């Protein structure tokens, strides 16, 4: 029997205001309240609330046979609290069933893991604190920003107390191996790795509405036939998606909600699959192979690298200037400026500066407000320079 992990990631950032003219050290209100409110409520209406209601209905119908996991960035939680608190309540209802696991993640959907250990673990611990305050949980599974992972990042997470990490089943790392097995960090073998079967995920997230030879898009029957083709000796099928896949990237009119309802129902009725939470993996006595990832991998593009966030000179300059403020962050007493520095670490800000274009493109560009990567860079650097001034004025 195959064990399937369905994991959904929610990572909405606080979006920056766009300025034609920015007065350094005059206006410290960097984030666009209108855009944040509009997008949070739009996504709540189209995706989070109806999707949570759908999964709650499935759990009530099938009981322990339905299991899911979510990672929800701290920025997303703060947006929900401020603009649509009913989303928080809907997640609490899901968690109360016992069928839903909330994994660890970074506080602001940060790419700090690409810089150093201390910046990354600061994000991890802040997120743990928030999850305890809001949901009363302490996660043991971790899903990094854009499922970025390397051997070194795995060692940091093991030190932080995590047992399982979700990441990409990148071909250039696996070679001939399948993502449908259990892996571990080569230096901390207690840290288990669940690898995303990205081709199956892409069949839904990117190709759901593409018509096949039958003139139809993806159906539950078609998708299950793909699952049935996986050899029985491959125990795990790991499917990780942006939660906005349901209702935003594919709208309700596309049939995405009916697809997921049918898919979960047919998976359970088939008796060939068991839906499981990632944290349950540590209880299983199954063979485990090491996976060596000497450099960071992610779910981005065919390359599965980090070029979407650090692939050009603009991004690298912004990245270096941002994290050079780490010591100022530690010394400052200005809590507002410190929070703004954390928020500037969000992957989306660097995504907007990207010049990496590929066929399917990143769905996150649905929310891009900049006319060019250069304009995104200029706006980011103006805000960063002002944050730096605020940190300096209130340091020890």
C-alpha positions, 0 to 999 in steps of 0.5 A, a space after each residue: 500500500 502506497 502512503 501519500 503525503 498531501 502538503 499545502 504551502 501558504 506563504 503570502 508576504 507583506 507587499 511593499 508599497 511602490 514609490 515613484 519618489 521615496 523620501 529617505 528617513 521621512 516615511 517609514 510605512 513601507 507596506 501596502 495596506 490596500 494590496 495586503 487587504 485586497 489579496 488576503 481577502 481575495 485569496 481567503 474568498 477564492 481559496 482558503 475558506 472554501 478549500 478548508 471547508 472542503 477538507 473539513 467535510 472530507 475529514 468528517 466523512 472519512 474520518 482517520 482515512 483523510 490526513 493532510 499537512 500545511 505550512 503557513 508562514 508567519 506573514 500569512 498568519 499575521 495577514 489573516 489576523 489583521 484582514 480575515 481572522 475567519 481563516 485562522 478559525 477555519 484552520 483551527 477547526 481542521 487542526 482540532 480534528 487531529 487529521 491535519 499537521 502544521 509543519 514548521 517554516 520560516 516566519 516571513 517566508 524568508 530565504 535566510 537559509 541561503 545566507 547563514 545559520 543564525 539568520 535562518 534559525 532566528 526565522 525558524 524560532 520566531 515561527 515556532 513561537 507564533 505557531 504556539 501562540 496561535 495554534 498551540 502546537 510545536 512542529 516536528 516536521 519542517 517545510 522550508 521556503 520554496 522547499 529549499 534544502 541542502 545537507 547543511 540546512 538539514 543539519 541546522 534543522 536537526 539541531 533545532 529539533 526537527 525529525 522530518 524535512 520536506 524537499 524536492 525530488 530533484 533529478 540531478 541529486 537523485 540520479 537513477 533513484 526514485 523520490 518515492 522512498 524514504 531518505 535521510 541527511 548523510 550527516 544526521 541520519 536521524 533527520 528523515 527526508 520526504 521528497 516531492 514527486 514534482 512531475 505528479 504535482 505539475 500535472 495538477 498545479 501546471 497542467 490541470 486545465 490542459 486538454 488531453 487526447 480525449 479533449 478533457 483536462 486532468 480528472 481524478 481517474 487520470 491522476 489515479 492511473 498515474 499513481 497506479 503506475 508507480 511500482 508497489 515497492 515504492 512506498 511513498 508518494 509525496 505531493 506538495 502544492 501552493 494552496 492557491 492552486 485550489 481556487 486561485 491559480 485554477 478557479 472554481 470554474 475550472 473544476 479544481 474543487 470537484 477534482 480534489 473531492 473526487 480524488 480523495 474519495 477515490 483514493 480512499 475507496 480504492 483501498 490501495 493508498 493510505 493518506 498520512 501526515 509527514 510526522 507519522 513517517 518517523 514511526 514506520 520501520 522502513 528502509 532509509 537511504 542517504 541523499 547528498 545535497 551539497 548545494 541548495 535545491 528547491 522546487 523552482 523550474 527544471 533546474 531545481 536550483 535557487 536562481 529564481 531568487 539569486 540568479 542575477 546581479 540585482 538579486 545578489 546585490 539586494 541579498 548581500 545588502 539585506 543580510 549585512 544588517 544582521 548585526 544591526 538587527 541584533 543590536 537595535 531596540 526598534 521593534 518595528 524596524 526589526 520586523 520590517 527587516 525580517 519581512 524584507 527577507 521574503 522570497 517574493 521580493 527577490 522573485 520580483 527582481 528575477 530575470 529567469 523566464 521559463 515556459 510555465 513561469 512562476 505562478 507567483 507573478 500573478 501578484 507582481 506589481 512591478 513593470 520590470 525587475 529593475 524597478 522592483 530592485 530600486 523600490 526594495 533598495 529604497 526601503 532597505 536603506 530606510 530600514 537601515 537608518 531606523 536600525 542604526 538610530 536605535 542600536 546599542 
